[in-house]
Every structure is written in structure tokens, then in C-alpha cells.
Amino acid sequence: MIRPLRYFFKEVLLNLRANTSTAVISTVTIAFTMVLFGLFLLLYLNLNALVGSLRQEIKVILYLRDGISEKEIVSLHDKLREQAGVSNVTYVSKEKALEDFRRSLEGQDILLRGLGDNPLPASFELTLEKTFQSSEAIRRVALQLKGLKGVDDIQYGREWVENVNAVLETVRVGSLLIGLVLGLAAVVIISSTIRLTVLSRHEDIEVLQLIGATRAYIQMPFLLEGGFLGLIGGAVSILLLRAVYELARSRLTETGGLLGSAVTLMFLPAPWLLIFLAVGAGLGCAGSLLSIRRLL
């Protein structure tokens, strides 16, 4: 078992030395492919995390009709607490609503002069559970609450949620399409590289065939070569992605400092890094297999 492995790895080194320039081109191609895909993946993961945090701030607001009694408010509060998907219920009185509105217009109180009676309605602000924060789930909750006695109107950020979900879906599909196209290009380039290697070792391969070497035995070094090139390409792509990530994080940290709020980014989790290496090796093996199946 050890002897064949030594032979395989020796052949891989010989092949790489004989075709250094094409091997470098293949490695760079895989690294470029994985970097572009990784950038889209980083964008998707960070947007998804950002949307997840923002969704926690999404509230369904029930505006109450004028003249509603205290007893009706208490009864409505109890019903809302029992509603499926509602994690928290906060009552905002007319006075509190006006106070919050004044605070939002701090420095522009002149706009409220002559306002007269408080025109703002009392309301209930509902915070939804995590499983009820999709646009469709929010819509269902709003429809169920619309017919409650004492409720005049309901508002929620449905359009905002749908727009953000559309952006996330676009990024996800875009990353998959770009990864697929560039992955196919990497396979073709590696296939050409291995083809040149096979042609340069044609005499050695004929000798092996004459002495009875199996097809799998002859093909294995070329398959390992492609996998090795892909593995190196995947590792290089991770290093490049890390450099881009650190640069973006430092720039956003400076921006967050100027804006007075912290801006955080997440890098690819450890399982994704292993997947990157595996995908790189897989692309290399696929390119090798495509070539050697035609020639051997």
C-alpha cells in the first residue's frame, strides 16, 4: 500500500515540475473562482445576519379608535398576549405617543405650535417571535388582528421585509450562478493542464500499459495532481478572502466610529472554510477526470 502511494506522489511532483506554468495558471483560476464565490457568500452571510437583527425590531402596530375605554384596552391587551407568534405587547397611550413625537422633533418644536388637541391615537406595539418574522407570517398575523374590536388600523413593515428578502435572494442566486460558471471554467482549464501532462508523459504511460498496469493505477497520479492544484487554489482563496475581510472590517470600523455606531462583520465559519478546501480539490479532480477519461 505504501509503495503505490510513494509512486503516485512521486509522479505528481514530476508532473508539476514538467508543467509548472500551466499548473500555476490552474491554481490561480481556481483561487479566482473561489474568491469571487466567497465574496458573494460573505455578502450574503453578513446581510442575512444584519436582516436577522433588524427583523427583531420589526413591530406590528395596532392603532386604536378614539374613545376606547380602559376596560376594552385591558381586554384587547389580554387577547393580544394570547395571539400565536406574539412575544411582547406594549401599550402606547395618546400622551406617550405625543411625547415620543415631540422628542423625535427635538429642536423643531415650532412645527407643533398650534397643534391643539392631541391628534395621535393610542396603540399597541407587538413584537413577533423569530419564526413569525417573515413577510408572509407578518401578513397572516396582521390579518388575524385586523378584525379585533377597538382596532382602527394596523401598520407593519411588510414592504421593507419583502424588499430585503428579495435582495438576499438575488445575492444568493447570483453567487450560485457565478460560482457555477467560474467553476466550469476552472474545470476546463485544469482539464487542459492535465491533458498537457498526459501528452508529455505519453511514453511512460505506454510502458506502464505494456507491463500490465491497470487503468486506475495509471490515472491516479493525474487525478491526485488535479486535486492538489484545487486544494492549493482553495487555500489561496481563503487567504485572499481573509485579507479582503480585514480591509473591509477596518474601513467599516472607521466609518462606524464617525457615525457613532459600531459596524461588525462576520467571516466564513470554520465549516465553510473546510467546504472551500473540499470544493477546490473537487474542481481539480473534476478537471483531471474530464481529461484522463478522454486520453486514457
C-alpha positions, 0 to 999 in steps of 0.5 A, spaced: 500 500 500 505 504 501 509 503 495 503 505 490 502 511 494 510 513 494 509 512 486 503 516 485 506 522 489 512 521 486 509 522 479 505 528 481 511 532 483 514 530 476 508 532 473 508 539 476 515 540 475 514 538 467 508 543 467 509 548 472 506 554 468 500 551 466 499 548 473 500 555 476 495 558 471 490 552 474 491 554 481 490 561 480 483 560 476 481 556 481 483 561 487 479 566 482 473 562 482 473 561 489 474 568 491 469 571 487 464 565 490 466 567 497 465 574 496 458 573 494 457 568 500 460 573 505 455 578 502 450 574 503 452 571 510 453 578 513 446 581 510 442 575 512 445 576 519 444 584 519 436 582 516 436 577 522 437 583 527 433 588 524 427 583 523 427 583 531 425 590 531 420 589 526 413 591 530 406 590 528 402 596 530 395 596 532 392 603 532 386 604 536 379 608 535 378 614 539 374 613 545 376 606 547 375 605 554 380 602 559 376 596 560 376 594 552 384 596 552 385 591 558 381 586 554 384 587 547 391 587 551 389 580 554 387 577 547 393 580 544 398 576 549 394 570 547 395 571 539 400 565 536 407 568 534 406 574 539 412 575 544 411 582 547 405 587 547 406 594 549 401 599 550 402 606 547 397 611 550 395 618 546 400 622 551 406 617 550 405 617 543 405 625 543 411 625 547 415 620 543 413 625 537 415 631 540 422 628 542 423 625 535 422 633 533 427 635 538 429 642 536 423 643 531 418 644 536 415 650 532 412 645 527 407 643 533 405 650 535 398 650 534 397 643 534 391 643 539 388 637 541 392 631 541 391 628 534 395 621 535 391 615 537 393 610 542 396 603 540 399 597 541 406 595 539 407 587 538 413 584 537 413 577 533 417 571 535 423 569 530 419 564 526 413 569 525 418 574 522 417 573 515 413 577 510 408 572 509 407 570 517 407 578 518 401 578 513 397 572 516 398 575 523 396 582 521 390 579 518 388 575 524 388 582 528 385 586 523 378 584 525 379 585 533 374 590 536 377 597 538 382 596 532 382 602 527 388 600 523 394 596 523 401 598 520 407 593 519 413 593 515 411 588 510 414 592 504 421 593 507 421 585 509 419 583 502 424 588 499 430 585 503 428 578 502 428 579 495 435 582 495 438 576 499 435 572 494 438 575 488 445 575 492 444 568 493 442 566 486 447 570 483 453 567 487 450 560 485 450 562 478 457 565 478 460 560 482 457 555 477 460 558 471 467 560 474 467 553 476 466 550 469 471 554 467 476 552 472 474 545 470 476 546 463 482 549 464 485 544 469 482 539 464 487 542 459 493 542 464 492 535 465 491 533 458 498 537 457 501 532 462 498 526 459 501 528 452 508 529 455 508 523 459 505 519 453 511 514 453 511 512 460 504 511 460 505 506 454 510 502 458 506 502 464 500 499 459 505 494 456 507 491 463 500 490 465 498 496 469 491 497 470 487 503 468 486 506 475 493 505 477 495 509 471 490 515 472 491 516 479 497 520 479 493 525 474 487 525 478 491 526 485 495 532 481 488 535 479 486 535 486 492 538 489 492 544 484 484 545 487 486 544 494 492 549 493 487 554 489 482 553 495 487 555 500 489 561 496 482 563 496 481 563 503 487 567 504 485 572 499 478 572 502 481 573 509 485 579 507 479 582 503 475 581 510 480 585 514 480 591 509 473 591 509 472 590 517 477 596 518 474 601 513 467 599 516 470 600 523 472 607 521 466 609 518 462 606 524 466 610 529 464 617 525 457 615 525 457 613 532 455 606 531 459 600 531 459 596 524 461 588 525 462 583 520 462 576 520 467 571 516 466 564 513 465 559 519 470 554 520 465 549 516 465 553 510 472 554 510 473 546 510 467 546 504 472 551 500 478 546 501 473 540 499 470 544 493 477 546 490 480 539 490 473 537 487 474 542 481 481 539 480 479 532 480 473 534 476 478 537 471 483 531 471 477 526 470 474 530 464 481 529 461 484 522 463 477 519 461 478 522 454 486 520 453 486 514 457 
